[in-house]
C-alpha cells in the first residue's frame, strides 16, 4: 500500500457522510445505525455487548474525542475511513466539530477497507458475524478470493482456509435481524453455519425462537440439530418443526423463565427425534407405576438403557418403616409388572 498523506483538521460533523457504511464493520449494540436496524427487525437495541459503546460515549462526553477519526475528502464533504462510532457519538452528544486526519487522495474501496482493518488491528476484536461481513465487503469491493484468504483473513483473526472463506463470506445471506442476534449473543460460526442451509422462512422462525429463548451457545447447537434431524425424519423443513403450534404457544406463555421455556421446547422435540426411545421410556415408566411402590421406595434404570441393571432406593426413619418398605418391595419383585420389566431390559442388552 502506497504512503497516504494526511492533514490534521477540525471537521464539522454536518460535512461527514454518516450514511456511507462501507468501512463500518460494527454490529455493536447502542449505535444509531444498530438501533435503526434492530427496530426494523423487531429486536431490542439493548445488549450485553453495548457496554463498550456506552463506556466510549461516557468518555467522550467527559473528555472529548482524543483519538482523531480518519476521513477521505469526497466532493464538498467527507467519507469515514475509521471512526464511525466516534462520529455517531459526537452527533448524539450534539458536538459541532470532530478532530480528524483527512486525506484528499481518491482511494478505491479495497484501500478504504484495508486502512480501517489496519487501523483497528491492535485494539479491535470482531464477532464471527462481523468477520463474515468484512469478507463479504471485500468481495463486493472486487478483491479476489486468493487475496482475501492470504492477506485479509489473518488480519481479522481467521485461518487461511478456502472452506472458512466460503462459510464466513455467506453471513450476508442472513437477514439483518438474525445477524444482529447472532452478534449480540456471540454465537460462533461453527454453530450458526448450519443455519446458512436453511431457507429464509426457516431462518425467520429461528430468529423468533432464539430471540425469545436467548440460550447459550451449546443450547443453540442442540436446538438447531434437533430441528434439522426431525425435519429429515418427517421430510419437512426445520422452520416447519419450530413453527408448530405447541412450541409457539409455549414461547408466548407468560410466567416462565427463558431457560424453563427452552427446556420445555426440548422436551417437546426429543420424542419426535427419538420416537422409539421415547416409547420405551414411557413403557418402562408405566411398568414401574404398576409396581405400586410407596413414596419412600424408588426403582431406577439406566437412562440410556446401556445396562439391564435395576437400582432400588429405600428410605425410612425407623425399623418399622423400613420393614414395611421391604415387604412392599418383596411383593413388587414377585409381580408380573417386575417380570415384564426385567424381560424388557434383558432384550435391550
ZAKENU-900842 format. One record per residue (C-alpha): residue in three letters; x, y, z. Coordinates in steps of 0.05 Angstrom, whole numbers, padded with zeros to 5 digits, always signed. Layout:
% ZAKENU-900842
ALAXYZ
...
This chain:
% ZAKENU-900842
UNK+00000+00000+00000
UNK+00028+00068-00020
UNK+00040+00121+00032
UNK-00020+00166+00041
UNK-00015+00239+00061
UNK-00060+00265+00117
UNK-00072+00332+00149
UNK-00100+00344+00219
UNK-00161+00388+00220
UNK-00226+00400+00257
UNK-00284+00378+00213
UNK-00357+00398+00220
UNK-00399+00336+00235
UNK-00451+00360+00186
UNK-00400+00352+00130
UNK-00389+00278+00145
UNK-00428+00227+00105
UNK-00454+00182+00161
UNK-00496+00141+00113
UNK-00436+00112+00076
UNK-00426+00047+00114
UNK-00371+00016+00071
UNK-00319+00015+00127
UNK-00368+00005+00184
UNK-00359-00067+00205
UNK-00390-00060+00274
UNK-00455-00091+00296
UNK-00443-00064+00367
UNK-00507-00050+00404
UNK-00522+00021+00421
UNK-00501+00056+00357
UNK-00551+00096+00318
UNK-00547+00050+00257
UNK-00553-00011+00301
UNK-00616+00017+00335
UNK-00648+00030+00267
UNK-00633-00040+00242
UNK-00655-00072+00307
UNK-00721-00034+00306
UNK-00734-00056+00234
UNK-00721-00128+00254
UNK-00765-00127+00316
UNK-00706-00135+00364
UNK-00687-00097+00425
UNK-00628-00050+00415
UNK-00602-00067+00484
UNK-00548-00120+00492
UNK-00494-00143+00540
UNK-00445-00123+00485
UNK-00468-00050+00488
UNK-00426-00034+00549
UNK-00365-00020+00505
UNK-00401+00034+00466
UNK-00433+00063+00529
UNK-00365+00069+00561
UNK-00338+00104+00498
UNK-00396+00153+00499
UNK-00385+00168+00573
UNK-00312+00181+00560
UNK-00325+00227+00500
UNK-00377+00265+00539
UNK-00327+00279+00595
UNK-00260+00290+00559
UNK-00279+00295+00486
UNK-00250+00256+00427
UNK-00176+00247+00438
UNK-00163+00199+00380
UNK-00179+00232+00314
UNK-00224+00198+00264
UNK-00196+00184+00194
UNK-00233+00215+00135
UNK-00227+00219+00060
UNK-00247+00283+00024
UNK-00306+00270-00022
UNK-00334+00329-00060
UNK-00355+00382-00010
UNK-00358+00331+00046
UNK-00321+00271+00076
UNK-00326+00196+00078
UNK-00308+00158+00141
UNK-00248+00111+00137
UNK-00243+00098+00212
UNK-00286+00124+00268
UNK-00359+00110+00253
UNK-00376+00102+00327
UNK-00339+00165+00347
UNK-00376+00205+00294
UNK-00443+00175+00315
UNK-00429+00191+00388
UNK-00407+00262+00371
UNK-00473+00272+00335
UNK-00512+00242+00393
UNK-00478+00289+00442
UNK-00492+00349+00398
UNK-00419+00365+00383
UNK-00405+00413+00326
UNK-00336+00390+00303
UNK-00292+00329+00309
UNK-00216+00323+00305
UNK-00196+00285+00243
UNK-00139+00261+00199
UNK-00161+00277+00128
UNK-00134+00251+00063
UNK-00151+00283-00003
UNK-00129+00222-00042
UNK-00184+00188-00082
UNK-00179+00118-00051
UNK-00212+00056-00080
UNK-00258+00013-00037
UNK-00206-00041-00023
UNK-00156+00011+00003
UNK-00210+00042+00047
UNK-00227-00026+00076
UNK-00153-00044+00086
UNK-00139+00023+00121
UNK-00195+00010+00170
UNK-00172-00061+00185
UNK-00100-00040+00196
UNK-00121+00020+00239
UNK-00162-00025+00285
UNK-00119-00087+00283
UNK-00086-00078+00351
UNK-00147-00059+00392
UNK-00209-00085+00357
UNK-00238-00155+00361
UNK-00295-00178+00317
UNK-00351-00228+00327
UNK-00355-00284+00276
UNK-00414-00249+00244
UNK-00374-00185+00237
UNK-00315-00224+00207
UNK-00362-00252+00155
UNK-00389-00183+00138
UNK-00318-00158+00128
UNK-00302-00214+00080
UNK-00366-00201+00042
UNK-00349-00127+00036
UNK-00281-00145+00008
UNK-00314-00190-00043
UNK-00361-00133-00062
UNK-00301-00087-00069
UNK-00274-00133-00122
UNK-00218-00165-00082
UNK-00204-00235-00108
UNK-00211-00297-00065
UNK-00137-00313-00061
UNK-00121-00243-00036
UNK-00175-00246+00017
UNK-00153-00314+00042
UNK-00079-00297+00041
UNK-00078-00225+00065
UNK-00143-00206+00099
UNK-00167-00268+00136
UNK-00107-00268+00184
UNK-00119-00193+00198
UNK-00189-00208+00225
UNK-00166-00269+00263
UNK-00184-00326+00216
UNK-00141-00382+00189
UNK-00123-00382+00116
UNK-00176-00431+00092
UNK-00219-00433+00030
UNK-00273-00471+00068
UNK-00275-00418+00122
UNK-00276-00363+00070
UNK-00336-00395+00036
UNK-00373-00403+00101
UNK-00358-00334+00131
UNK-00369-00294+00068
UNK-00441-00321+00065
UNK-00464-00289+00130
UNK-00491-00231+00089
UNK-00544-00281+00065
UNK-00574-00277+00135
UNK-00630-00226+00146
UNK-00607-00165+00186
UNK-00646-00187+00248
UNK-00612-00255+00250
UNK-00543-00223+00240
UNK-00557-00176+00299
UNK-00579-00232+00344
UNK-00520-00277+00327
UNK-00474-00219+00340
UNK-00506-00199+00406
UNK-00503-00269+00432
UNK-00432-00280+00404
UNK-00453-00345+00370
UNK-00392-00376+00335
UNK-00391-00396+00262
UNK-00385-00470+00279
UNK-00456-00464+00307
UNK-00490-00415+00261
UNK-00463-00442+00195
UNK-00517-00496+00197
UNK-00568-00440+00190
UNK-00538-00420+00123
UNK-00570-00482+00094
UNK-00639-00463+00120
UNK-00690-00428+00076
UNK-00707-00355+00090
UNK-00774-00374+00123
UNK-00739-00425+00168
UNK-00686-00373+00187
UNK-00742-00324+00205
UNK-00774-00376+00251
UNK-00705-00390+00282
UNK-00696-00315+00295
UNK-00762-00311+00332
UNK-00748-00374+00373
UNK-00677-00356+00393
UNK-00693-00283+00406
UNK-00746-00306+00455
UNK-00704-00360+00489
UNK-00635-00329+00484
UNK-00599-00394+00502
UNK-00524-00406+00510
UNK-00481-00428+00452
UNK-00487-00503+00467
UNK-00562-00498+00470
UNK-00563-00461+00404
UNK-00528-00521+00374
UNK-00573-00571+00409
UNK-00638-00538+00385
UNK-00612-00529+00313
UNK-00591-00602+00309
UNK-00657-00626+00338
UNK-00697-00585+00287
UNK-00654-00609+00229
UNK-00656-00682+00249
UNK-00731-00683+00260
UNK-00741-00647+00193
UNK-00703-00703+00158
UNK-00746-00756+00193
UNK-00811-00721+00176
UNK-00788-00696+00107
UNK-00802-00624+00121
UNK-00762-00561+00138
UNK-00731-00542+00205
UNK-00774-00480+00205
UNK-00837-00522+00200
UNK-00814-00561+00261
UNK-00802-00499+00303
UNK-00865-00465+00278
UNK-00911-00518+00307
UNK-00969-00491+00348
UNK-00948-00524+00414
UNK-00879-00493+00410
UNK-00905-00424+00391
UNK-00956-00427+00448
UNK-00901-00446+00497
UNK-00856-00389+00473
UNK-00913-00338+00483
UNK-00930-00365+00552
UNK-00922-00316+00610
UNK-00894-00335+00678
UNK-00837-00379+00654
UNK-00763-00361+00653
UNK-00727-00365+00587
UNK-00688-00427+00608
UNK-00752-00461+00630
UNK-00783-00448+00562
UNK-00721-00475+00528
UNK-00723-00539+00569
UNK-00796-00550+00553
UNK-00784-00538+00478
UNK-00730-00592+00480
UNK-00778-00638+00518
UNK-00829-00629+00462
UNK-00779-00642+00407
UNK-00740-00701+00437
UNK-00796-00753+00428
UNK-00800-00732+00354
UNK-00725-00743+00345
UNK-00722-00808+00384
UNK-00792-00839+00378
UNK-00770-00910+00394
UNK-00731-00888+00455
UNK-00789-00845+00478
UNK-00839-00902+00472
UNK-00792-00947+00510
UNK-00785-00897+00567
UNK-00860-00889+00570
UNK-00870-00965+00573
UNK-00818-00973+00629
UNK-00850-00915+00668
UNK-00918-00950+00664
UNK-00889-01016+00688
UNK-00855-00981+00747
UNK-00921-00948+00765
UNK-00955-01016+00764
UNK-00907-01039+00819
UNK-00946-00995+00868
UNK-00886-00976+00910
UNK-00893-00924+00964
UNK-00863-00855+00961
UNK-00804-00879+01002
UNK-00782-00930+00951
UNK-00753-00916+00882
UNK-00734-00961+00825
UNK-00686-00933+00773
UNK-00660-00959+00707
UNK-00602-00933+00665
UNK-00624-00870+00628
UNK-00599-00894+00560
UNK-00611-00968+00575
UNK-00538-00987+00567
UNK-00546-01040+00620
UNK-00603-01082+00646
UNK-00585-01065+00718
UNK-00640-01041+00764
UNK-00625-00997+00824
UNK-00672-00995+00884
UNK-00672-00940+00936
UNK-00709-00947+01002
UNK-00719-00892+01053
UNK-00743-00899+01125
UNK-00735-00864+01192
UNK-00744-00925+01236
UNK-00742-01001+01235
UNK-00817-01008+01226
UNK-00819-00963+01165
UNK-00760-00999+01134
UNK-00793-01067+01145
UNK-00857-01043+01113
UNK-00820-01017+01052
UNK-00780-01083+01045
UNK-00845-01123+01048
UNK-00877-01078+00996
UNK-00816-01085+00953
UNK-00817-01161+00960
UNK-00888-01162+00933
UNK-00868-01116+00876
UNK-00809-01161+00857
UNK-00856-01220+00851
UNK-00907-01183+00809
UNK-00920-01193+00733
UNK-00900-01120+00722
UNK-00830-01133+00750
UNK-00823-01196+00709
UNK-00841-01158+00646
UNK-00794-01100+00665
UNK-00736-01148+00674
UNK-00751-01184+00609
UNK-00755-01118+00571
UNK-00688-01093+00598
UNK-00655-01160+00583
UNK-00677-01155+00510
UNK-00642-01088+00505
UNK-00574-01115+00522
